[in-house]
């Protein structure tokens, strides 16, 4: 009886302990103890690679160490001033990089300040321009995430460069060319002032035409050639009305010199000034011989105008007629007359054509120190 009573009491105690108010506590402790190994194993498994292979210890830490730090954009700012220290407002500031697609541009404010935001790290170059000032530059290096302040840049006043081209006037050019012509002496002594070896020579003024005529008239060689002409006339008894002897020679000399003076003044100075024509012969020096001969002969009746255009040589032809008409005042009676004047004018035109041909092919070769103004050679 006692044993039975003891067994029943133990069973009731167990049942009362399990199903009583503390059963939840016991259940929670049991689940916690039993579930901890499972969760630990799951956590270890989840931490491994997806392929189920065990992960090497420290792999995550190594990957973190190998990743580079990201390059953060930075900011560049600074100020501009003129030489007196006053803020330089409105200046153009250009920021350039090796990568031109990142170039930026801004203007300085009223306080001279400028800034660039979101600037990529690396070397940079600033170019500052402002009207009236010289261009300034600055080079620097921007670190990642840096707020770079450029030292104050002082603009310098731009140096004014004025280019002055001194172009001689047409009068001065003509003067220089005349001086060169006055050195032209075939055989070293014969004056040959009325030939230009410059095809586009500057036109002569009226004053220059008279000066050139005057120098020709009073040249010592002119007096010498006149004396030779008078001697030949006397030897052939031309202008026989003057007689022979010293008196006859003197009259012939005077007449010959008067012809030179009137012909040169009227045909090379007075009429060219009035009619705006150039009394000079312009050397051709190129082309075929035939073309040069025709050119030389044509220049006995044509000439260049002061405007550079070719025209009839009224000055030369009328000058010969005028000089011939004046010679009727001092020539002997039987050597005068209109017919003789026109005849001498035609002879003079032919003589001019012959002289021009000699100028084209012979005279230049006999003239020392002639400058080559044209590529063509005779």
Number of C-alpha atoms within 10 A of each C-alpha: 5 6 7 8 9 10 10 10 10 11 11 10 10 11 10 13 13 13 10 10 9 11 12 12 9 11 11 11 11 11 10 10 10 11 11 11 11 11 11 11 10 11 11 12 15 11 11 13 11 10 7 10 9 12 15 9 8 8 9 10 9 10 9 9 9 8 8 7 8 8 12 13 17 19 19 19 15 16 20 25 19 16 13 9 10 12 19 21 19 19 22 17 22 17 22 18 17 11 9 9 8 11 14 15 15 15 18 20 16 12 14 20 19 22 19 18 12 11 23 20 18 15 13 19 15 17 15 22 17 18 11 12 17 15 15 15 14 13 12 13 12 19 18 17 16 16 16 17 13 17 11 13 18 17 24 15 14 12 9 9 6 6 6 6 6 6 8 9 10 14 14 12 15 18 16 12 18 23 12 16 20 16 17 25 19 16 13 12 12 15 19 18 20 18 18 19 20 16 13 10 15 21 23 25 19 18 11 17 21 20 14 22 23 15 14 22 19 11 12 14 14 17 17 11 14 21 19 14 16 24 18 14 18 23 11 10 14 15 19 16 15 18 15 15 9 10 11 20 20 17 20 28 21 16 19 20 20 18 18 17 18 19 22 23 22 22 25 23 26 18 20 26 22 10 13 18 28 29 26 17 21 23 21 22 19 14 11 8 13 9 11 20 18 12 19 26 19 16 22 22 18 19 23 20 18 18 11 14 9 14 13 16 23 17 26 28 18 16 24 26 23 17 22 24 16 16 20 17 10 13 19 13 11 11 15 16 15 12 9 15 21 15 13 15 21 15 13 17 18 15 13 19 21 15 16 25 19 14 21 22 18 14 17 22 13 15 17 13 12 15 9 10 11 12 8 10 10 15
